[in-house]
Amino acid sequence: MHELIYFESPGYAEPTRLCLELSQVSWKNTTVDWDGFQALKQNGELPWGFLPILKTPQGTIAESDALMRYAAALAGIEPEDLYVRAKVDELLDVMDEWRSSFSTTFYIEDLDEKIAARKALFAEDGKVHLGLKALETVVSASPTGWLVGTKDMTLADVKAFTGTFMLFSGQFDGVDASMVQAYPELLKYHDFVANDPRIKAYYDRGGEVRWVYQPDAFASE
Ligand SMILES: N[C@@H](CCC(=O)N[C@@H](CS)C(=O)NCC(=O)O)C(=O)O
């Protein structure tokens, strides 16, 4: 039995959750609140002091990218071809770069300042905006619809889908759902991925912010 432990939000754990779901392994989705997080930390259960962690029959894995790659291998969506795998890794790294520029805004306490910082990231020369535009170029060049042009989805798709559309869920002050309209190619990609039967089935249950992963999520924006 595998057990993923994280907060209820998608955040750093969603790609792993989705990959575990795509795999055939039996897994448990354990969610904690802040007190639960502190208790795990004090009990020494968090190797590096952060969530998510994944408990496996062999031991605990920490660091979201490590969990994600492990779960993607279980799901059989790690390409065997080394070049293709490197292209997947390239995209994962690039996405990390603009994701971390967004994550720094979590630590801004003043709300107006936080909103201004996020608006700047989505401005014409903003890191997130440029990252999303670059992702649009990649996906529109794909002959198959999947980011790396593979026959089936790869980990790059799982991370792009779960990480990108979450930005527009409304849970982040300064970023609203209508802003996704600036990315028409990403909206087409959303349509393609959200209608994949495996993804559609997993997100059919919805959830507070997971409406962003459902087909037509942004249709009325
Ligand atoms: N490098 C870690 C970062 C994870 C991270 O920042 N987790 C946050 C929750 S989203 C956390 O555990 N924060 C607790 C804290 O800052 O004390 C990873 O990728 O797993």
The ligand as a Tripos MOL2 file, in Angstrom:
@<TRIPOS>MOLECULE
LIG
   20    19     1     0     0
SMALL
NO_CHARGES

@<TRIPOS>ATOM
      1 N1         10.8750   21.3610   -2.2700 N.3       1 LIG1
      2 C1          9.6600   20.8570   -1.6860 C.3       1 LIG1
      3 C2          8.7800   22.0460   -1.3340 C.3       1 LIG1
      4 C3          7.4320   21.6240   -0.8300 C.3       1 LIG1
      5 C4          6.7480   22.7280   -0.0680 C.2       1 LIG1
      6 O1          7.0960   23.9190   -0.1520 O.2       1 LIG1
      7 N2          5.7340   22.2930    0.6780 N.am      1 LIG1
      8 C5          5.0030   23.2170    1.5100 C.3       1 LIG1
      9 C6          3.5060   22.9840    1.3600 C.3       1 LIG1
     10 S1          2.9530   23.4370   -0.2700 S.3       1 LIG1
     11 C7          5.3450   22.9660    2.9540 C.2       1 LIG1
     12 O2          5.5350   21.8270    3.3500 O.2       1 LIG1
     13 N3          5.4330   24.0550    3.7250 N.am      1 LIG1
     14 C8          5.7000   23.9610    5.1180 C.3       1 LIG1
     15 C9          6.6370   25.0170    5.6080 C.2       1 LIG1
     16 O3          7.0100   25.9120    4.8200 O.co2     1 LIG1
     17 O4          6.9830   24.9490    6.7960 O.co2     1 LIG1
     18 C10         8.9590   19.9070   -2.6600 C.2       1 LIG1
     19 O5          9.0380   20.1440   -3.8830 O.co2     1 LIG1
     20 O6          8.3500   18.9410   -2.1980 O.co2     1 LIG1
@<TRIPOS>BOND
     1     1     2 1
     2     2     3 1
     3     2    18 1
     4     3     4 1
     5     4     5 1
     6     5     6 2
     7     5     7 1
     8     7     8 1
     9     8     9 1
    10     8    11 1
    11     9    10 1
    12    11    12 2
    13    11    13 1
    14    13    14 1
    15    14    15 1
    16    15    16 2
    17    15    17 1
    18    18    19 2
    19    18    20 1
@<TRIPOS>SUBSTRUCTURE
     1 LIG1         1 GROUP 0 **** ****
